[in-house]
Amino acid sequence: MAAPASTTCAIAGCGPAGAILGFLLARAGIDVVVLEKHNDFLRDFRGDTIHPSTLELLDQLGLADEFLALPHSKVSAVRIETTGGEALRISLERVPSKFRFIAFMPQWDFLEFVTRKAGRFPSFTLLRNAEVIGLLETGGAVRGVRYRDAAGEHELPALLTVGADGRTAVTRDAARLPRVETSPPIDVFWFRLPRRADEVAAVFGRIGPGLLLVMLDRNDYWQVAFVFPKGKGDEIRARGLDAFRRDIVRVAPELADRVDSLHDWDDVKLLTVRVDRLTRWHTTGYLAIGDAAHAMSPVGGLGINVAIQDAVTAANVLWRPLSTGQVADEALARCSAAVNVRFVCFRRFKASCRLDFSSRR
Ligand SMILES: Cc1cc2nc3c(=O)[nH]c(=O)nc-3n(C[C@H](O)[C@H](O)[C@H](O)COP(=O)(O)OP(=O)(O)OC[C@H]3O[C@@H](n4cnc5c(N)ncnc54)[C@H](O)[C@@H]3O)c2cc1C
């Protein structure tokens, strides 16, 4: 697709945050260009938990039925079991929503769906293979992006630039926004194991001495997270794949008949868990959202949904200033209200989950 010479809003990155913001602004008639450094959305596992809050959004946009017609699995219960026989069940059955489940759908299908829908609006442009390499700045204000594609380097002037380029965002570094970093004391190995059709559709957490395993239902396979103390990945690998398989079976004995499908360590991907957040999300002409503003722990599968909430808040606050050609710092500052929205929604979600303790002993 031909790149426009300038735009009203340039968005760096087409993950959940950039795709939804691009959709919402284009729907409001704002010229928007989303720049994505990859040609497609196919990535390693990036999480695929579409929570009720996001399904509600799609419903408000009139897209929920079509979205839920795409292949996905529904989970309305999370079950946590210990090797000692304790069990905790978390149910979404009382979530105040018509969607009382989490829809598990590969992130690339979600992004293809949203960008296809956004493409119906003439003011939406998605530039693939376009890597943002810096910001255009004049008099201390951000005035667009510099990017690189197969034809070379280019400039795209914009009234507003949004950094939705994820946890290693180049735009927030270029905007020199202050960041605090914390590191939860865990890392995660991700891998797949076959799933039988007759197995219960749920999210399972398994806890044993020094071990935590989370199993996510992906129809024909389990996406498994093996959580371990930070920095111990090399030690676990050094003990060998057989010892690793035994650890898995120790907390999830029903997987004994399929752990052999892990052939070598290439089947096991390391996620170094990092949590950070900007203490200010904006500077004149620039706003960071999603993981670029706050990389989250994978616990709870919230990252995609919170990134989308940021995009919704930004669109609600900014579409009018963008349409008048004036985006004041004060409007950008109001977008940090996303933080409040997030915590209110999260509290509401937690309050409406029924905790059902039981013991098998
Ligand atoms: C292994 C793993 C498992 C996870 N599991 C879950 C889960 O189960 N549930 C959940 O909700 N969240 C999960 N997350 C977190 C979730 O993926 C993120 O919180 C979410 O994707 C953030 O969305 P985003 O749009 O802000 O950023 P991202 O999804 O990171 O998207 C950023 C986009 O910007 C592009 N980009 C980056 N740099 C540039 C550049 N310079 N120029 C142009 N484009 C660029 C990237 O290619 C990418 O497409 C997981 C994360 C990981 C790593």
The ligand as an SDF file (V2000), in Angstrom:
LIG
                    3D

 53 58  0  0  0  0  0  0  0  0999 V2000
    5.1250  -15.2760   25.9470 C   0  0  0  0  0  0  0  0  0  0  0  0
    4.0490  -14.2740   26.2740 C   0  0  0  0  0  0  0  0  0  0  0  0
    2.8250  -14.7230   26.7100 C   0  0  0  0  0  0  0  0  0  0  0  0
    1.8110  -13.8110   27.0030 C   0  0  0  0  0  0  0  0  0  0  0  0
    0.5930  -14.2780   27.4180 N   0  0  0  0  0  0  0  0  0  0  0  0
   -0.4450  -13.4230   27.5320 C   0  0  0  0  0  0  0  0  0  0  0  0
   -1.7800  -13.8970   27.7630 C   0  0  0  0  0  0  0  0  0  0  0  0
   -2.0260  -15.1140   27.8760 O   0  0  0  0  0  0  0  0  0  0  0  0
   -2.7700  -12.9910   27.8390 N   0  0  0  0  0  0  0  0  0  0  0  0
   -2.5490  -11.6480   27.7130 C   0  0  0  0  0  0  0  0  0  0  0  0
   -3.5140  -10.8690   27.7880 O   0  0  0  0  0  0  0  0  0  0  0  0
   -1.3030  -11.1700   27.4950 N   0  0  0  0  0  0  0  0  0  0  0  0
   -0.2620  -12.0220   27.3800 C   0  0  0  0  0  0  0  0  0  0  0  0
    0.9900  -11.5390   27.1030 N   0  0  0  0  0  0  0  0  0  0  0  0
    1.1930  -10.0900   27.0180 C   0  0  0  0  0  0  0  0  0  0  0  0
    0.6000   -9.5450   25.7370 C   0  0  0  0  0  0  0  0  0  0  0  0
    1.1080  -10.2590   24.6130 O   0  0  0  0  0  0  0  0  0  0  0  0
    0.9510   -8.0690   25.6700 C   0  0  0  0  0  0  0  0  0  0  0  0
    0.6220   -7.4220   26.8870 O   0  0  0  0  0  0  0  0  0  0  0  0
    0.1510   -7.4000   24.5490 C   0  0  0  0  0  0  0  0  0  0  0  0
    0.3960   -8.0470   23.3150 O   0  0  0  0  0  0  0  0  0  0  0  0
    0.5270   -5.9270   24.4860 C   0  0  0  0  0  0  0  0  0  0  0  0
   -0.0210   -5.3660   23.3280 O   0  0  0  0  0  0  0  0  0  0  0  0
    0.6860   -4.1200   22.6310 P   0  0  0  0  0  0  0  0  0  0  0  0
   -0.1220   -3.8530   21.4220 O   0  0  0  0  0  0  0  0  0  0  0  0
    0.8970   -3.0500   23.6230 O   0  0  0  0  0  0  0  0  0  0  0  0
    2.1610   -4.6230   22.2490 O   0  0  0  0  0  0  0  0  0  0  0  0
    2.6330   -5.8470   21.3610 P   0  0  0  0  0  0  0  0  0  0  0  0
    1.6380   -6.9310   21.3160 O   0  0  0  0  0  0  0  0  0  0  0  0
    4.0120   -6.1710   21.7900 O   0  0  0  0  0  0  0  0  0  0  0  0
    2.6670   -5.2450   19.8880 O   0  0  0  0  0  0  0  0  0  0  0  0
    3.6710   -4.3530   19.4950 C   0  0  0  0  0  0  0  0  0  0  0  0
    3.7380   -4.3970   17.9600 C   0  0  0  0  0  0  0  0  0  0  0  0
    4.6480   -3.4110   17.5330 O   0  0  0  0  0  0  0  0  0  0  0  0
    5.5070   -3.9460   16.5510 C   0  0  0  0  0  0  0  0  0  0  0  0
    6.7320   -3.1850   16.6310 N   0  0  0  0  0  0  0  0  0  0  0  0
    7.6860   -3.2240   17.5980 C   0  0  0  0  0  0  0  0  0  0  0  0
    8.6430   -2.3330   17.3570 N   0  0  0  0  0  0  0  0  0  0  0  0
    8.2910   -1.7130   16.2030 C   0  0  0  0  0  0  0  0  0  0  0  0
    8.8900   -0.6860   15.4350 C   0  0  0  0  0  0  0  0  0  0  0  0
   10.0430   -0.1300   15.7970 N   0  0  0  0  0  0  0  0  0  0  0  0
    8.2790   -0.2810   14.2910 N   0  0  0  0  0  0  0  0  0  0  0  0
    7.1000   -0.8520   13.9040 C   0  0  0  0  0  0  0  0  0  0  0  0
    6.4980   -1.8390   14.5970 N   0  0  0  0  0  0  0  0  0  0  0  0
    7.0860   -2.2530   15.7310 C   0  0  0  0  0  0  0  0  0  0  0  0
    5.6510   -5.3990   16.9390 C   0  0  0  0  0  0  0  0  0  0  0  0
    6.0520   -6.2010   15.8240 O   0  0  0  0  0  0  0  0  0  0  0  0
    4.2480   -5.7320   17.4220 C   0  0  0  0  0  0  0  0  0  0  0  0
    3.4160   -6.1540   16.3800 O   0  0  0  0  0  0  0  0  0  0  0  0
    2.0390  -12.4190   26.8510 C   0  0  0  0  0  0  0  0  0  0  0  0
    3.2830  -11.9640   26.4270 C   0  0  0  0  0  0  0  0  0  0  0  0
    4.2880  -12.8810   26.1250 C   0  0  0  0  0  0  0  0  0  0  0  0
    5.6240  -12.3720   25.6500 C   0  0  0  0  0  0  0  0  0  0  0  0
  1  2  1  0
  2  3  1  0
  2 52  2  0
  3  4  2  0
  4  5  1  0
  4 50  1  0
  5  6  2  0
  6  7  1  0
  6 13  1  0
  7  8  2  0
  7  9  1  0
  9 10  1  0
 10 11  2  0
 10 12  1  0
 12 13  2  0
 13 14  1  0
 14 15  1  0
 14 50  1  0
 15 16  1  0
 16 17  1  0
 16 18  1  0
 18 19  1  0
 18 20  1  0
 20 21  1  0
 20 22  1  0
 22 23  1  0
 23 24  1  0
 24 25  2  0
 24 26  1  0
 24 27  1  0
 27 28  1  0
 28 29  2  0
 28 30  1  0
 28 31  1  0
 31 32  1  0
 32 33  1  0
 33 34  1  0
 33 48  1  0
 34 35  1  0
 35 36  1  0
 35 46  1  0
 36 37  1  0
 36 45  1  0
 37 38  2  0
 38 39  1  0
 39 40  1  0
 39 45  2  0
 40 41  1  0
 40 42  2  0
 42 43  1  0
 43 44  2  0
 44 45  1  0
 46 47  1  0
 46 48  1  0
 48 49  1  0
 50 51  2  0
 51 52  1  0
 52 53  1  0
M  END
$$$$
